């Protein structure tokens, strides 16, 4: 939120109803935030609060302090977009202040700001047609991307994250329990975007669904697995792809695996080294991709892993980018990972 606009929403504890109304009219935010001399939040005041006070006999020049709402909803810096939208939806709010550990106001989230930032020309494809068999009975009646994390389906978190990054054209590939996904999202209008469905008559893998896009887009396409819990910086990934002149870009993440046993190096039947529970480090595929439009006609309408298009690019000498993910990222493939996502997501 523009700092100047935030300042226009602040009023001191000594404000009158008249002054609060003038500030409401000035900022067009529908709310003023009452703060003390140290910028600590005291409460909020809306047009409705003022109207009720005046109808109850208060005068315009009376102090507004008795009418402020001291029980207000706030979040801390760094709270995810999905979590903020959850609160707004649950509490029927259009604004939520951001307070630091000392209770000082440092910003404010606006519903329209979260859902209507700058629009990008890029499309996104979310892969949500898998069976999710590794999660056993959890996916018997619910497709894996619709399992809830912090009260919201994983797939909805991804859609809202894409919308917040400026993506308004979203395709969801569906197969297993497709009706559950389609009934939840509809045409996407409730989530600030347009959603269309790539219906797989038979499983097409992670790349095949791109072959049933209605047309070849003009801008690079984001492709992402539908079981990711992430706040990845997709704007930066798109810029990295374009500026690097890449045909395709793969998201990567550092993965460290600790071997649970002591390891032994042997040469000619002789122990040459012992290493107790070493850690192995690898860069892994993080399941988010950017694909340039000219690659799409190469993808066949059959089962086709998306990594094959990357392999083909390498074989042809085309540039392939590796974009490092530094933000939260959990691939909810198994019960333990789902538990981690549910416990670690605000």
LUMZAFI-600093 format. One record per residue (C-alpha): residue in three letters; z, x, y. Coordinates in steps of 0.05 Angstrom, whole numbers, plus 5000, padded with zeros to 4 digits. Each point is the difference from the previous one (the first is absolute). Layout:
N
ALAZXY
...
# end
This chain:
346
UNK500050005000
UNK498350245070
UNK506450315029
UNK498749695068
UNK499549314968
UNK506450124963
UNK503550185065
UNK497749345029
UNK503949644945
UNK506750325017
UNK505349665042
UNK507250215014
UNK506149614977
UNK501049765072
UNK493249645003
UNK499649285023
UNK495949454969
UNK495250055059
UNK499050754991
UNK499249924924
UNK494749465011
UNK496350445049
UNK500050574949
UNK497649544945
UNK494349785044
UNK498450725016
UNK499750294930
UNK496949404962
UNK503750224938
UNK504149374991
UNK506550395000
UNK504450455043
UNK504850524971
UNK506950055031
UNK502550725001
UNK506050375028
UNK499950615045
UNK498850454941
UNK494149594974
UNK504049724943
UNK497949314979
UNK504749435017
UNK495549424981
UNK493649625013
UNK498049425045
UNK494049554992
UNK497049445040
UNK503249514951
UNK506950315011
UNK499349935075
UNK497449294995
UNK505849784957
UNK505050315048
UNK496949665061
UNK499949334964
UNK507350124985
UNK501650055074
UNK499150735018
UNK496950185067
UNK494250495009
UNK504350515035
UNK505649984949
UNK501050614955
UNK495849954938
UNK505050394957
UNK503249384968
UNK493249774974
UNK497650644968
UNK499250054925
UNK504650554976
UNK498149924927
UNK493050285000
UNK495550324948
UNK498150735010
UNK497150584960
UNK500850755001
UNK494450495019
UNK495350134941
UNK500849314968
UNK493549854965
UNK495049505027
UNK500749574938
UNK507649975006
UNK499549815074
UNK495049454984
UNK504649764944
UNK505749915050
UNK495549655050
UNK497649524948
UNK506949874971
UNK503349905068
UNK494149675035
UNK499950555053
UNK494450285042
UNK503850605027
UNK505150484969
UNK503450555040
UNK500550714973
UNK506950325007
UNK502350704985
UNK506550184964
UNK503949925065
UNK497449305012
UNK495450225056
UNK493349665010
UNK494250464985
UNK494349514990
UNK497949304978
UNK495449734947
UNK495449425019
UNK496849564947
UNK493350005035
UNK500450765007
UNK501250094926
UNK494349544980
UNK494950115055
UNK499250745016
UNK493350335012
UNK494949754951
UNK496350514958
UNK493049894971
UNK502150254932
UNK500749564939
UNK505550084948
UNK499749864926
UNK506649904962
UNK499550084925
UNK504349454970
UNK496549804935
UNK504050414950
UNK504349724944
UNK506350395017
UNK501750064926
UNK504950585010
UNK504749525036
UNK500549554938
UNK502749305011
UNK500550095075
UNK492549905005
UNK499449444948
UNK499349475054
UNK499350425063
UNK494650535012
UNK503150685014
UNK498050035074
UNK503749345011
UNK506750274976
UNK504949995058
UNK503050605034
UNK505249855054
UNK498349264996
UNK492550075010
UNK494450094949
UNK497450714997
UNK493049755015
UNK502349635062
UNK503450635025
UNK493350364993
UNK496149455035
UNK504950005059
UNK499850755004
UNK492449995003
UNK500149465054
UNK505050425039
UNK495150594995
UNK494549575031
UNK496449794936
UNK497849275003
UNK494949974943
UNK503650054933
UNK497249914930
UNK504649914940
UNK497250134931
UNK503049504951
UNK499849864926
UNK506649904964
UNK503749395028
UNK495249995058
UNK502149305021
UNK507150255016
UNK497150495051
UNK494849525029
UNK505049435008
UNK504950465036
UNK495250315050
UNK494549475008
UNK495050235052
UNK504950495031
UNK500849635066
UNK507549954992
UNK500350754996
UNK495650155060
UNK493750194963
UNK494249744958
UNK500950084925
UNK494349944950
UNK500550084925
UNK496050454954
UNK500649614934
UNK499250444940
UNK497149614941
UNK501950604958
UNK504350605019
UNK496250465046
UNK505150565008
UNK501850315067
UNK492950115024
UNK495949444970
UNK502549455047
UNK496550375058
UNK493449814967
UNK501349265014
UNK501350065074
UNK495449495035
UNK496450545039
UNK500450735019
UNK504650075060
UNK498450435061
UNK506650395000
UNK503950374947
UNK503949574952
UNK507450094982
UNK501349894926
UNK507149964975
UNK503849834936
UNK503649335006
UNK506550264971
UNK501850505054
UNK506249955044
UNK498050435059
UNK499950075075
UNK494350514998
UNK496750155067
UNK493249694985
UNK497550095071
UNK501050754993
UNK496650004932
UNK493949655028
UNK499650495058
UNK500850584952
UNK494349734958
UNK495249915059
UNK501850645037
UNK499450414936
UNK493049734985
UNK502349814930
UNK496049554953
UNK506549794968
UNK507350145012
UNK505749994950
UNK507349935018
UNK504450534968
UNK507550094993
UNK504350574977
UNK503249844933
UNK505750414971
UNK501949924928
UNK506250344972
UNK499350184926
UNK506449764967
UNK500350594952
UNK500450755005
UNK493050304994
UNK498250624960
UNK494150465011
UNK497850334934
UNK495150574989
UNK498350284931
UNK506049654970
UNK504750315051
UNK503849655056
UNK497950295067
UNK503249505048
UNK505149445001
UNK500049485055
UNK505349455003
UNK497249315017
UNK494450235046
UNK496649555051
UNK492549904997
UNK496349825064
UNK493349665005
UNK495949615050
UNK498949304973
UNK495149445015
UNK504049505043
UNK495449414988
UNK497249905071
UNK492850185014
UNK494849985055
UNK492849914978
UNK494050085046
UNK495049424999
UNK494250404972
UNK503950114935
UNK500849264983
UNK493049884972
UNK501450554949
UNK505749604968
UNK497749594939
UNK502449304985
UNK504050194939
UNK506550334983
UNK500050615046
UNK506050435021
UNK499650155074
UNK501350744986
UNK493050054970
UNK496949905068
UNK504250595024
UNK497750424941
UNK492749825015
UNK500950205073
UNK502750684978
UNK494150084952
UNK495149855056
UNK503450475049
UNK502549445045
UNK506550115038
UNK506249694970
UNK506449985041
UNK507350034978
UNK504649635048
UNK507450164989
UNK504849415000
UNK506750155033
UNK502649285006
UNK503749574950
UNK496049924936
UNK501849694933
UNK495049824946
UNK503249404966
UNK497250124931
UNK506249964957
UNK506749645002
UNK503750625025
UNK495250085058
UNK500649275018
UNK507650085000
UNK499450605046
UNK495549615048
UNK504849415001
UNK506150435012
UNK496850465052
UNK496049515042
UNK503349695062
# end
